[in-house]
């Protein structure tokens, strides 16, 4: 039961995180390259940061199935941080290098793949490492509040609170969550260091 709960929560947090990452890379590249796009889009990103997590959760519970609501919350909570990381990485690229790229430009896709993304990757990787921990915490909290059924660390914590007067099960699940988060953070840092050394 414990392993299934961990796997279920980790799977849903990862799905939400990956969706947010793909969206952030797409919009972030546009935001980093085209200043007008960033100025137009940034108020929406700021609004997403300002909306409380619980508000997202209650909204999605009404709109979709209880079991899907936590994943959607993860997407909308993680997207702003990832978007800022992508934009920050691109805007911090040396201006002279960008000008040279535009002069010798083959295509925008080529420039993104060979210039913008590799040079911005360090920023993106740092954002990914920080945001995945947030994704996991949000997923667990959303499972607790939403009342979603089935497996999951949040569901197990809620069930322990409802069926036991002892705090030991809740502390145990909390400890599992901390160990899981620390392990994943360490793994992501190792992967990040490997990818940074890789020639895109």
Secondary structure, 3 states (H helix, E strand, C coil): CHHHHHHHHHHHHHHHHHHHHHHHHHHHHHHHHCHHHHHHHHHHHHHHHHCCHHHHHHHHHHHCCHHHHHHHHHHHHHHHHHHHHHHHHHHCCCHHHHHHHHHCCCCHHHHHHHHHHHHHHHHHHHHHHHHHHHHHHHHHHHHHHHCCCCCCHHHHHHHHHHHCCCCHHHHHHHHHHHHHHHHHHHHHHHHHHHHHHCCC
